[in-house]
Amino acid sequence: MGPRQLLPVAGLLVAEACADVTTPKLTLTAAPTSRSLGISQDNIALMLDSAVVALTGAGSATAPWTASHGSSPWLTIVTPGGTGPAVLRWVVDPIDLPPGVYVDTITVTATGAAGSPARIVDSLTVRGEVAQFVTVRRAWLPGERDSAVAAAARNHTAVPYVGDLSALAPQLYDPDSVTVVVANPLYPAPPAGAGGPPRAAQFTAGWGAFGLQISIQDRSGTPWDTLSWLGVMWWNPADSTWKGWTIAATKATTVRLTTVSTSTFDASFAKSGAGGGEAQASTGTYWEASSGQVQISRNQTCGTTTTVASGVWKGGTTRTCRFGGRLVNLSMTRLAGTTSPSTQLVNFDFRSAMINGARIVCVFPAPCTGPTGAVVARLRAARAARRSP
């Protein structure tokens, strides 16, 4: 190759070098590369967070990018993609999380860009009291589910406000697994000589729990009236007459931390606030909840709607759902009977392993023919109270 033939090749090389200098290669960065949020359980709320997706170089104005994250259910990306430089936004939802530190990674990808994928490490610290009792899910032991359903059919001891749910047992007990209450291994033991109400030690026996959402419409009078409740009930498998409950008055499918005062709840005819307690019918013992909080943070994954064939809620409709929530420092004082303790303090968290529960809708007197007693009487009393001077 002679000198004249080298000139065009050299010109091309110079042109490419100049292009590299004047038009930098497409590059992706995300800033900041880490985010850290903290929240107290007393102030749980959705939190919006963000980072800047920076694209520079050739074609940066029109270069597409996408964002994804791990499997953490508490993080949701609001902007899963875009074009050119932009702001990436995501939502952190700590409502279903017990106290602890949670970490997830957001990955931003732009095909062909230097620095791709870029990563943002997002950490969330939930501060608050560790619950004394939590739920765990396990497989049924051989014959255990059949025994539990049969026991529910035999024992019709009603829970105040809620009534008898034994007819729903075949639906509420999953065919493959059961959720039970256990002592939380992370719960710190109280210091020696610590005063205050004893912790509710009976929960360590493996009590069961169900979630409840109940809507009752009484059309027997004018005007029609309704009761709407959301809460949780629990029971002692060693004593079929021993049951507890906490109910909040709400039409919503979830309830934020709500203060429990049974006397106030009763005074409103179960129309506002929250109430609860425990009763052991075999000994005539009754504990009433006077303070603490209840939260139902999840009410989801509902099954098909069926008609209740028997019992208090006969003729009503029901769906089996999964409930998550917690009871925070629920203080219950013994008002009748002699079973210990005289006062108990319950800290129960069922957000991680959700419990089964029922959504019940009852239109009285038809097609729902069951709750002809205290429930409808409570509605009528509330209606009379509103009419009185």
N, C-alpha and C positions, 0 to 999 in steps of 0.2 A: 504494500500500500504506500503510495507516494504522499508528499506533503499536501498536495491539493485535496486528496481524498480524506485526510485526517481532519480538515477544517470543519466539515459538517458534523462529524461525530463529536468533536470538541465543543461545538456550539450547543449541541443537544445537552451535553453534560453540564455546561454552564447554566443553561436555562433551567434544568431540573434542580440544580443547587440553589438558584435564585428563588424558585418556586417554594422550596423547603423553608427558606428564610422568610419570605413574605407571607406565606400561608401556613401557619403551624398546624400540626396534626390535630384531629379532633380529640379532645381530652375531657374526661368526666371526673368531677369531684363532688362530694357531698359534705356539707358543713352545718353543724358540728358533727364530728364522727361519733359522739356519744351524748346521750341525754339521760338525766337522772331526775326522777320525780318522787316526791314523798307526800303521803297523805295520812291523816288520822282517821280511824274507823268512825269517829263521831262526826266526821264531815265528808263522808264518802260522796263523790260526785264524778260525773264524766269530766275528763280533762283533755283538751285539745293541745297537741304539740306539733312542732314543725321543724323542718330543716331546709336548707337551700340546695337545690340541685343545680350545679354550675356546669355548663357545656361551653367550651371554648375551642377555637380552631376552625378548620375547614368544615363548612356545613353545619356549624353549631346551632344556627338559628332554626333549622328545620329538622335537626336530628331527633328521632324518637327515643324515649326511655321508658322503662317500666320499673315498678317497685313491688316487692313482695316481702313477706316476713315468715317467721317460723310458725309453729302450731299453737302458740299461746292464744287462748280465747279472750284474754283481756285486752288485746291490741287489735285495732281495726284500721286499715289504711283507707283514708278518705280519697286520696288522689293516687290511684294505682298506676298512673302513667301520664305522659305528657310529651310535648315537643319543645325542644330548645330549653334554655334556662328557665327555671320555675321554682315554686315553693312546694315541697312535699309535706302533706299534712296527714296526721293520723290521730285517732282517738284512743285514749287509755280508759278502760272501764274497770275499776277495782271493786265494784260492788259485790262480786262473788268470791272475793279473795280473803282468806284468813290472814292475820298478821304474818309478815315475812317479807323477804326480798325476792323479786321476780325479774327475770332477764329475758329479753328477746332481741333478735337482730333483724334489722330492716336492710334488705339488699336492693340496690339500685343498679340497673343494667342498661347500657347503651351499646348496641352491637357495633363492633369495630373501633370503639373509643379506647384510648389509653386511659388506664385507671379504672376500667370497668371489669368486674363489678365493684362499686363503692359500697361500703357498709356503715351502718349507724347502729351502735349498740344502745338499746333502750332499757333502762333499769327502773323498776318501780319498788318503792319501799312502803309497805302498809304498816302503820303503827297502831298499836292498840293492845288491849288485854287479850291474852291467849285464853281461849275457852277451856273450861275444865272437861267438857264432854264434847265429843265429835261423833260423826257417823262414819261407818265403814260398810262397804258392800262385800258380800261373800256369797258363795254358792249355798243352796239349801243342803242340809244334811239329809240322808235317806229318810223319807217319810215325814220330814219336818214340816213341809208346806201343807200337806194333807192334814196333819195334826193341828196346825195353826188355823186353817180354815174351819175345821170341825169345831175347835174350841170357840171360835168367834160365833159360830151358829148356836152353840149351847149357851153362851153368856151374853145376855142382852142388857147388861147394866148400862144405862144411858149416861152420857156425859152432859152436864148442864150446857144449855144453849144448843148444843149440836145434836143431842139425841143419840139413838142407837144406829151405829154404822155396820152392824154385823152382817147385814144383807149384802154389803158391798165387798166383803172379804175376798170372794173369788176373783174379783177384778183388781183389788188393791195389792194382793200378793202376787208378784211376778212369778211366772212358772220356772224361771231359771235362777233367780238370786233374791236375796233379802238384804235390806239395809237395817243395821242395828246400831244402838247407841253404846259407845265405849268410852272409857276414860282416856283423855288426851295425854299421851306420853310427854308432850312438850309443856304441859301445865306445871308451873312451879309449885312445890309443896309450901303451904303456909309456914311461917316461922313458928318455932315452939312458943307456946303461950299466947298466940295471936287470938284476939277477941273477935267478936262479930258472929253472925249466923254460921252454923256449920255448912260445909259444902254438901250438895245433895248426893250423898254417897250411894243411895239406892240405884242411881243410874249405872253404876258399875256392874249391876247384875245383867246388863244386856237388854235394857228396855227397848221397846219398839216405838216407832213414831210414824204418823201420817200427816200430810198436809191437807188443808181444807179450804175450799172456796165455796160459799153457800149464798145463794140468792133466793129469797122467798118473797113472793108477791101475793098479798091477801086481797082477793077480789070479793070477799064476802060482805064488805061494807062500802060506804061511800064517804070520801073518795078511796080509791085503792091505795094500799100502802105497801112498802117494801122494807126488808131487812137485807143487808149485804155484809157478809163477813169474810174475813181472810185470816187464816192462822194455822196453828199446828196442835195436834193432840198426841199424847204419849201414854204408854201403859206398861204395867209390870207383868211380864209373862208368868211370874210365879204366883200372882194373885189377880184373878180376872176382874175383881171388883175395884182395883186400884188404877185410876186413870187421871191424867192431867190435861190441861188445855190452856191455850192463850189465843184469844180472838180479837182482831181489830175490825172496827166498823169502816168499811170502804167498798166502793164499787169498782176500784181498780184491780188489776190482776197482780200487782205487787204493792208493797207498802214500805216506805222508808222507815227508819228508826222511829218508833212510836212509843211514847211513855205509857206504861201499864198502870192503871188504877181501877180496880174492879168496882169500888164504890161509886166512882164517877161514871164508869161505863154503865152500871146498873141504873144510876140516876137519869141517864139519857135514854133509858129503855133500850140499851144496846144499839143506839143509833150513832154514837160518836165515841172516839177514843178507843181504848183497848182494856180488856179484862181477862182474868184467868185464875187458875188455881189447880188444886189436886184434891181428889176425894177417894177415900178407901171405904167403900160401902160396907164391907164385912165388919168393920169396927166402928163405923159411924164417925170417922175422922175426916175433917175438911180443913184444908189450908187455902187461904185466899191471897192472891197476888196484889200487893199494894204499891210496888215500885219496880223499877227496871224498864227495859225496852224490848220490843219485838220488831223484827224485820223479816219480811218475805221478799227476797231479792230475785228469785226465779220462780216462774210458774209457767211451764212450757212442756213440749213434747207430749201433747195430749193425744189420747187414742180416740176411737170412734164413740159417738154418742149412743147411749143405750137407755132404756127405760127401767127404772127400779121396780122390781116385781113384788117386793114385800117390805115390811118394816115401816119405820117412821116416815121414810121418804117415798113410800109406794106411790107410783104414778108420776114421780118426778123424773127428770133426765139427769144423767151423770156421765162424766168423762174421767178417765184415769190420767193424771198428769204427773209431772215431776216437779217437786217444790224444793227450793233452796232458801235458806235464811238462818236466823240465829235468835237466841234469847240472851240478852245481856243483863247480868246482875238482877235477874228476876227474883225478887224477895217475896216469899210466901209465908204467912203467919198462920199457925194452927188456931182455928176458931172453935173447933168442936172435936171431941174424941181424945184419945190418949196416945195414939201411935207417935213415936218420935220421928223427927225432931219437932220441937215447938216452933222453930222458924228455920227455913231452909233458903239457900241462895243458889240459883241455877244459872250456870253459864254454859250454853249449849249451842254448838255451831254445826249446822247441816248444809253448808254451802258447797263444800268440796264433794261430798258424796250425797247427792240429793235424795230425798225421800219420795216415795210414791204418795199420791194423794188424790182426792176426788174434787171435781167441780160439780156441784149439785145445783140444779135449778128447779124450783118448786112453785107452781102456780096453784094456789089454794082458792076454793075447795075442789076445783077440777082443772086439769086431770090429776093433780097431786092430792091424794086423800089422806095422807099420813099425819102431818103435824097439826092435829086438832086441839092440842093442849096448850102448853106453856108458850110455845113460839107465837101462835096466833094471838093468844091473850096478851103477850108483850106488845105486839103490833097495835092491838086495840087500845091498850093502856096509853101507849105513846100518842095515838091519835086523839084520845080523850084529853090528855095533858095539853096538847097544842091548842085544843079548843077552849080550855078553861081560862078564866080571867087570870 
